[in-house]
Amino acid sequence: MNRLLMLVVGLSMALLPAIAQDDFTRIDENGNFSSNTNENKKDSLGSDKEIPKGLKVWTVDTRFGDRIAAQPDTLSHMFMNKLYTYGLRGEYNLLGNLASPRLNRVFVDRPTDAQFIFTQPYSYFIVPVDRFLFTNTLSPITNLSYFSCGDKNDGEDHFTAIFGVNAGKRVGVGFKFDYDYGRGFYQNQSTAMFNYTMYGSYLGDRYQAHLLFTTNHQKTSENGGITNDNYITHPETFNESYSTNEIPTVLSKNWNRNDNINVFFTHRYNIGFNRKVPMTKEEIEAKKFALEAKKDQNLREKNKKGHSGDNNSKDNDNKTYTGRPDNATIAGAEPEDSVRNNARIKVGSKAQADSLMAINKQTKKDTAWLKNEYVPVTSFVHTVNFENYKRIYEAHETPTAIMPTLIIMQVD
């Protein structure tokens, strides 16, 4: 213990000068240190460009393909309860371990949709089409979460990966990977679930489309409960003490398997008209970023062309050519009749010229942050939704007799 403490103290003393040298490298006339960690810093790619931020999510109606605005869950409030099968607030009854079947204690909150009856207890894992979030983002997003607890006997693991990216303003694609594995606290109670989802969307003015492909695999081991409740309620009646994984159960080598595939596709063609509407704050920031990026790209191309010219390019690097050359002369005078009879606005004073310039600037300012919005009047919609559910119950050992294998399938 003393050696470990000395090692920690030694490493801290060794790293302190390096941290101080990196964080506090400036001192003013009053003797105050200032941090310099965020100045003149570049990322691993050698670039200091600003990355645009923006994310919009929505759900899709399964019948008509209408987009319904939604809010992404980005808060850390009650994030630690997100893993629990019994819900954020403990409103579900369950068998105890991760990814086990559950049932809402409040009857009116139980699902009433036409989902496959054997997958309803797994509502926390299987996401219906009308609750799936499609994304539209200004820059690629990645969300990784990993939960782990317990040991090799009763441990639980949950890994989730979400990725979304846009190819321009209209095309958005991404995928979701979800894996749950629970060993269980009792015998024959392990669970394993796998989900993979791919999605894509195209949002044009006249044509819109959404595609969603989901595959789920669920495997749950069934134990039928413990053989005697006294192991839990009256453990003193037994000569030996039992841990939870040593208590005998009714069933062994019995599994429930659920496999389902869902393919959803909806698209529509709109007929309508265009109108001018103000941009949102996020759209204005994105347009400013695009203008600055284009300006920077043009400047880089201009400098590149200047350095890749002839041998005299070195003499021309520091020259700029704007406006009329100094030695240019006007070739001739304009005829008097053309000046008198033209349709130009005649500016008679400096005040009038300033007012015209102010009006022109105000007009450009008023119309700079407007966008064209397409208002659909009539839409032609086509939607396809394919669902395939399969359930298999396997019983390799039973207390009294051999139970036949039961296969139930449903195709919508």
C-alpha positions as CSV (number, residue, x, y, z in Angstrom):
1,M,0.0,0.0,0.0
2,N,2.8,2.4,0.9
3,R,4.6,1.6,-2.4
4,L,1.4,2.3,-4.4
5,L,0.9,5.6,-2.6
6,M,4.5,6.7,-3.2
7,L,4.2,5.8,-6.9
8,V,1.0,7.9,-7.2
9,V,2.6,10.9,-5.5
10,G,5.8,10.5,-7.7
11,L,3.8,10.5,-10.9
12,S,1.8,13.5,-9.8
13,M,4.9,15.5,-9.0
14,A,6.4,14.5,-12.3
15,L,3.3,15.5,-14.3
16,L,2.8,18.8,-12.5
17,P,5.6,20.8,-14.2
18,A,4.4,19.6,-17.6
19,I,0.8,20.6,-16.9
20,A,1.9,24.0,-15.5
21,Q,4.1,24.6,-18.5
22,D,1.3,23.7,-20.9
23,D,-1.6,25.5,-19.1
24,F,0.1,28.6,-17.7
25,T,2.6,30.1,-20.1
26,R,1.8,33.8,-19.8
27,I,2.1,36.3,-17.0
28,D,1.0,39.9,-17.1
29,E,2.5,43.0,-15.5
30,N,0.6,42.3,-12.3
31,G,2.1,38.8,-11.9
32,N,-1.1,37.0,-12.8
33,F,-0.9,33.7,-14.8
34,S,-3.1,33.2,-17.8
35,S,-4.1,29.9,-19.5
36,N,-3.0,29.3,-23.1
37,T,-4.4,25.9,-23.7
38,N,-7.1,26.9,-26.2
39,E,-5.0,29.3,-28.2
40,N,-3.3,28.4,-31.5
41,K,-4.4,24.8,-31.1
42,K,-5.2,22.6,-34.1
43,D,-6.9,19.2,-34.2
44,S,-5.2,16.0,-35.3
45,L,-5.9,16.8,-39.0
46,G,-4.0,20.0,-38.8
47,S,-7.0,22.2,-39.3
48,D,-8.8,24.7,-37.1
49,K,-12.0,24.9,-39.1
50,E,-15.2,25.2,-37.2
51,I,-17.5,22.2,-37.4
52,P,-21.2,23.1,-38.0
53,K,-23.6,21.8,-35.4
54,G,-27.3,21.0,-35.9
55,L,-29.6,18.0,-35.6
56,K,-33.2,17.5,-36.4
57,V,-35.2,14.3,-35.8
58,W,-38.7,13.2,-36.7
59,T,-41.0,10.2,-36.8
60,V,-43.0,9.0,-39.8
61,D,-46.7,8.0,-40.0
62,T,-47.0,4.4,-41.1
63,R,-50.0,5.0,-43.3
64,F,-49.4,8.3,-45.1
65,G,-45.7,8.9,-44.5
66,D,-46.3,12.3,-42.8
67,R,-43.3,13.7,-40.9
68,I,-43.9,14.4,-37.2
69,A,-41.4,16.6,-35.5
70,A,-39.7,15.1,-32.4
71,Q,-37.0,16.0,-29.9
72,P,-33.8,14.0,-29.5
73,D,-33.0,12.8,-26.0
74,T,-29.7,14.5,-25.2
75,L,-30.1,15.2,-21.5
76,S,-28.2,13.3,-18.8
77,H,-31.2,13.4,-16.4
78,M,-31.9,9.9,-15.2
79,F,-29.5,8.5,-17.7
80,M,-28.4,5.9,-15.2
81,N,-31.9,4.4,-15.1
82,K,-32.1,4.1,-18.9
83,L,-30.6,0.6,-18.8
84,Y,-33.0,-0.9,-16.2
85,T,-35.7,-3.2,-17.6
86,Y,-38.2,-2.1,-14.9
87,G,-38.3,1.4,-16.5
88,L,-37.0,4.8,-15.5
89,R,-39.3,5.0,-12.5
90,G,-39.8,1.3,-11.8
91,E,-43.3,1.0,-13.4
92,Y,-42.7,-2.5,-14.9
93,N,-42.8,-6.0,-13.4
94,L,-40.0,-8.3,-14.6
95,L,-38.1,-11.5,-13.9
96,G,-35.2,-9.6,-12.4
97,N,-32.3,-9.5,-14.9
98,L,-31.4,-7.4,-17.9
99,A,-33.4,-8.0,-21.1
100,S,-36.1,-10.1,-19.5
101,P,-39.8,-9.9,-20.4
102,R,-41.7,-7.1,-18.6
103,L,-45.3,-6.0,-18.0
104,N,-46.5,-2.5,-17.1
105,R,-48.1,-2.3,-13.7
106,V,-50.5,0.3,-15.0
107,F,-53.1,-1.4,-17.2
108,V,-53.9,1.7,-19.3
109,D,-50.2,2.2,-20.2
110,R,-49.9,-1.3,-21.7
111,P,-49.5,-1.4,-25.5
112,T,-52.6,-1.9,-27.5
113,D,-51.3,-1.9,-31.0
114,A,-51.3,-4.8,-33.4
115,Q,-47.7,-5.8,-32.6
116,F,-46.9,-9.5,-32.4
117,I,-48.1,-10.7,-29.0
118,F,-44.9,-12.5,-28.0
119,T,-42.8,-9.4,-28.6
120,Q,-44.9,-7.0,-26.6
121,P,-43.0,-7.8,-23.3
122,Y,-39.9,-6.6,-25.1
123,S,-41.2,-3.1,-25.9
124,Y,-38.0,-1.5,-24.5
125,F,-35.9,-3.3,-27.1
126,I,-38.1,-3.4,-30.3
127,V,-38.9,0.0,-31.6
128,P,-42.0,0.3,-33.8
129,V,-41.8,2.2,-37.1
130,D,-43.9,5.1,-35.9
131,R,-41.6,5.7,-33.0
132,F,-38.3,5.4,-34.9
133,L,-36.3,8.7,-35.1
134,F,-35.0,9.7,-38.6
135,T,-32.1,12.2,-38.6
136,N,-31.0,15.2,-40.5
137,T,-27.7,16.6,-39.3
138,L,-25.2,19.3,-40.4
139,S,-22.2,17.1,-39.5
140,P,-21.8,13.4,-38.8
141,I,-23.0,12.2,-35.4
142,T,-21.9,9.2,-33.4
143,N,-23.4,8.1,-30.1
144,L,-21.8,5.1,-28.2
145,S,-23.0,3.9,-24.8
146,Y,-21.9,0.9,-22.8
147,F,-23.4,-0.3,-19.5
148,S,-21.8,-3.1,-17.5
149,C,-22.2,-4.5,-14.0
150,G,-21.7,-7.7,-12.0
151,D,-19.1,-10.5,-12.6
152,K,-18.8,-13.5,-14.8
153,N,-21.5,-15.3,-13.0
154,D,-24.3,-12.7,-12.9
155,G,-22.9,-9.8,-15.0
156,E,-24.9,-7.7,-17.4
157,D,-23.7,-5.9,-20.5
158,H,-25.5,-3.4,-22.8
159,F,-23.9,-1.8,-25.8
160,T,-25.5,0.7,-28.2
161,A,-24.1,2.5,-31.2
162,I,-25.9,5.1,-33.3
163,F,-24.5,6.8,-36.4
164,G,-26.0,9.4,-38.7
165,V,-24.7,11.4,-41.6
166,N,-26.0,13.6,-44.4
167,A,-25.1,13.6,-48.1
168,G,-26.1,17.2,-48.8
169,K,-29.2,18.9,-47.5
170,R,-31.7,16.3,-48.7
171,V,-30.2,12.8,-48.1
172,G,-29.7,11.5,-44.6
173,V,-28.6,7.9,-43.7
174,G,-27.5,6.1,-40.6
175,F,-27.6,2.9,-38.6
176,K,-28.3,1.6,-35.1
177,F,-26.7,-1.3,-33.3
178,D,-28.1,-2.6,-30.0
179,Y,-26.8,-5.6,-28.0
180,D,-28.0,-6.8,-24.6
181,Y,-26.6,-9.7,-22.7
182,G,-27.7,-10.7,-19.1
183,R,-26.4,-13.8,-17.4
184,G,-29.1,-13.8,-14.7
185,F,-29.1,-14.1,-11.0
186,Y,-30.7,-17.5,-10.9
187,Q,-30.1,-20.7,-12.9
188,N,-31.3,-20.9,-16.5
189,Q,-32.2,-17.2,-16.7
190,S,-29.7,-15.8,-19.3
191,T,-30.8,-13.5,-22.0
192,A,-29.2,-12.3,-25.3
193,M,-30.7,-9.8,-27.7
194,F,-29.4,-8.4,-31.0
195,N,-30.8,-5.5,-33.0
196,Y,-29.5,-3.9,-36.2
197,T,-31.3,-1.1,-38.0
198,M,-30.5,0.9,-41.2
199,Y,-32.4,3.9,-42.3
200,G,-32.4,6.6,-45.0
201,S,-34.4,9.6,-46.1
202,Y,-34.7,11.9,-49.0
203,L,-36.4,15.3,-48.4
204,G,-37.0,17.2,-51.6
205,D,-39.5,19.9,-52.3
206,R,-41.7,17.7,-54.5
207,Y,-40.4,14.2,-53.8
208,Q,-39.8,12.7,-50.3
209,A,-38.9,9.1,-49.3
210,H,-38.2,7.1,-46.1
211,L,-36.6,3.7,-45.9
212,L,-36.2,1.6,-42.7
213,F,-34.8,-1.9,-42.4
214,T,-34.8,-3.6,-38.9
215,T,-33.8,-7.1,-37.8
216,N,-34.2,-8.4,-34.2
217,H,-33.1,-11.6,-32.5
218,Q,-34.0,-12.5,-29.0
219,K,-33.1,-15.5,-27.0
220,T,-34.3,-16.0,-23.4
221,S,-33.6,-19.0,-21.2
222,E,-36.7,-20.2,-19.1
223,N,-36.4,-21.7,-15.7
224,G,-40.1,-21.9,-14.7
225,G,-39.3,-20.4,-11.2
226,I,-37.6,-22.0,-8.2
227,T,-38.8,-25.4,-7.0
228,N,-39.5,-24.2,-3.4
229,D,-40.3,-20.7,-2.3
230,N,-38.8,-21.4,1.1
231,Y,-35.4,-20.9,-0.3
232,I,-36.3,-17.2,-0.4
233,T,-39.0,-16.8,2.3
234,H,-37.7,-19.1,5.0
235,P,-34.0,-19.9,4.3
236,E,-33.6,-21.0,8.0
237,T,-35.5,-24.2,7.3
238,F,-32.6,-25.6,5.3
239,N,-29.4,-27.0,6.8
240,E,-27.3,-25.2,4.2
241,S,-27.3,-21.7,2.8
242,Y,-27.8,-21.2,-0.9
243,S,-26.8,-18.4,-3.1
244,T,-29.2,-17.3,-5.8
245,N,-27.4,-19.2,-8.6
246,E,-27.5,-22.4,-6.5
247,I,-31.2,-22.6,-5.9
248,P,-32.8,-25.4,-8.0
249,T,-35.3,-24.3,-10.7
250,V,-38.2,-26.1,-12.3
251,L,-36.9,-26.0,-15.9
252,S,-33.6,-26.4,-17.5
253,K,-32.4,-26.3,-21.1
254,N,-35.6,-24.4,-22.2
255,W,-35.5,-21.4,-24.5
256,N,-37.7,-18.9,-26.1
257,R,-36.5,-17.5,-29.4
258,N,-38.0,-14.5,-31.3
259,D,-36.8,-13.4,-34.7
260,N,-38.4,-10.7,-36.7
261,I,-37.6,-8.6,-39.8
262,N,-39.3,-5.3,-40.7
263,V,-38.9,-3.4,-44.0
264,F,-40.7,-0.1,-44.3
265,F,-40.7,2.2,-47.3
266,T,-42.9,5.2,-48.0
267,H,-42.6,8.0,-50.6
268,R,-44.7,10.8,-51.9
269,Y,-44.9,13.4,-54.7
270,N,-46.1,16.8,-53.9
271,I,-47.8,19.4,-56.1
272,G,-47.9,23.0,-54.7
273,F,-46.3,26.5,-54.9
274,N,-43.2,28.4,-53.6
275,R,-43.1,31.2,-51.2
276,K,-40.5,33.3,-49.3
277,V,-40.1,32.7,-45.6
278,P,-37.5,33.8,-43.0
279,M,-34.7,31.3,-42.2
280,T,-34.4,29.8,-38.8
281,K,-31.5,30.6,-36.5
282,E,-29.8,27.2,-37.3
283,E,-30.2,27.7,-41.0
284,I,-28.7,31.2,-40.8
285,E,-25.7,29.9,-39.0
286,A,-25.3,27.1,-41.5
287,K,-25.5,29.6,-44.4
288,K,-22.9,31.8,-42.8
289,F,-20.6,28.9,-42.3
290,A,-21.1,27.8,-46.0
291,L,-20.3,31.4,-47.2
292,E,-17.1,31.6,-45.1
293,A,-16.0,28.1,-46.2
294,K,-16.6,29.1,-49.9
295,K,-14.6,32.3,-49.4
296,D,-11.8,30.4,-47.8
297,Q,-11.7,27.9,-50.6
298,N,-11.6,30.6,-53.3
299,L,-8.7,32.3,-51.5
300,R,-6.8,29.0,-51.3
301,E,-7.4,28.3,-55.0
302,K,-6.3,31.8,-55.8
303,N,-3.1,31.5,-53.8
304,K,-2.4,28.1,-55.4
305,K,-2.8,29.4,-58.9
306,G,-0.5,32.3,-58.1
307,H,2.3,30.0,-56.9
308,S,1.8,27.5,-59.9
309,G,2.3,30.1,-62.6
310,D,5.4,31.0,-64.6
311,N,8.8,32.1,-63.4
312,N,7.5,35.6,-62.7
313,S,4.9,34.4,-60.3
314,K,7.1,35.2,-57.3
315,D,7.0,38.8,-58.3
316,N,3.3,38.8,-58.6
317,D,2.5,37.0,-55.3
318,N,2.1,40.2,-53.3
319,K,0.1,42.1,-56.0
320,T,-3.6,42.4,-56.1
321,Y,-5.6,43.5,-59.2
322,T,-8.9,45.2,-58.3
323,G,-10.7,48.0,-60.1
324,R,-9.3,50.0,-63.1
325,P,-5.5,50.0,-63.7
326,D,-3.7,53.2,-62.8
327,N,-2.6,54.0,-66.4
328,A,-6.0,53.3,-68.0
329,T,-7.6,56.1,-70.0
330,I,-11.2,56.7,-71.3
331,A,-11.3,56.1,-75.0
332,G,-13.4,59.0,-76.3
333,A,-16.4,60.8,-74.8
334,E,-19.9,59.5,-74.6
335,P,-22.3,61.3,-77.0
336,E,-24.5,64.0,-75.5
337,D,-27.8,62.5,-76.8
338,S,-27.2,59.2,-75.2
339,V,-26.6,60.8,-71.8
340,R,-29.7,63.0,-72.1
341,N,-32.1,60.3,-73.3
342,N,-31.1,57.3,-71.3
343,A,-33.3,55.7,-68.6
344,R,-30.8,55.9,-65.8
345,I,-31.7,57.6,-62.5
346,K,-30.1,61.0,-62.4
347,V,-28.4,61.7,-59.1
348,G,-28.1,65.4,-58.5
349,S,-26.6,65.6,-55.0
350,K,-24.4,63.6,-52.6
351,A,-27.4,63.2,-50.1
352,Q,-29.5,61.6,-52.8
353,A,-26.7,59.3,-53.7
354,D,-26.2,58.3,-50.1
355,S,-30.0,57.6,-49.7
356,L,-30.0,55.4,-52.8
357,M,-27.0,53.4,-51.5
358,A,-28.7,53.0,-48.1
359,I,-31.9,51.7,-49.7
360,N,-29.9,49.3,-51.8
361,K,-28.1,48.0,-48.7
362,Q,-31.3,47.7,-46.7
363,T,-32.9,45.7,-49.5
364,K,-30.0,43.3,-49.6
365,K,-30.1,42.9,-45.8
366,D,-33.9,42.3,-45.8
367,T,-33.7,39.5,-48.5
368,A,-30.3,38.0,-47.4
369,W,-31.8,35.5,-44.9
370,L,-35.0,34.4,-46.7
371,K,-35.5,31.0,-48.3
372,N,-37.8,29.4,-50.7
373,E,-40.4,27.2,-49.1
374,Y,-42.4,24.8,-51.1
375,V,-46.0,24.5,-49.9
376,P,-47.6,21.2,-51.0
377,V,-51.3,21.3,-51.9
378,T,-51.8,17.8,-53.2
379,S,-49.7,14.7,-52.5
380,F,-49.5,11.2,-54.0
381,V,-48.4,8.7,-51.3
382,H,-47.3,5.1,-51.6
383,T,-46.4,3.1,-48.5
384,V,-45.1,-0.5,-48.1
385,N,-44.6,-2.2,-44.7
386,F,-43.4,-5.8,-44.5
387,E,-43.2,-7.5,-41.1
388,N,-42.2,-11.1,-40.4
389,Y,-42.3,-12.6,-36.9
390,K,-41.2,-16.0,-35.8
391,R,-41.3,-17.6,-32.3
392,I,-39.7,-20.9,-31.4
393,Y,-40.0,-22.5,-28.0
394,E,-37.4,-25.3,-27.3
395,A,-37.6,-27.7,-24.4
396,H,-34.8,-30.2,-24.2
397,E,-35.6,-31.2,-20.6
398,T,-38.9,-31.1,-18.8
399,P,-39.9,-32.3,-15.3
400,T,-42.5,-34.8,-16.3
401,A,-42.6,-35.4,-20.1
402,I,-41.0,-34.2,-23.3
403,M,-42.6,-31.1,-24.5
404,P,-42.8,-30.8,-28.3
405,T,-41.2,-27.8,-30.0
406,L,-43.7,-25.1,-30.8
407,I,-43.2,-22.8,-33.8
408,I,-45.4,-19.8,-34.3
409,M,-45.0,-17.5,-37.3
410,Q,-46.8,-14.3,-38.3
411,V,-46.3,-12.4,-41.6
412,D,-48.0,-9.0,-42.2
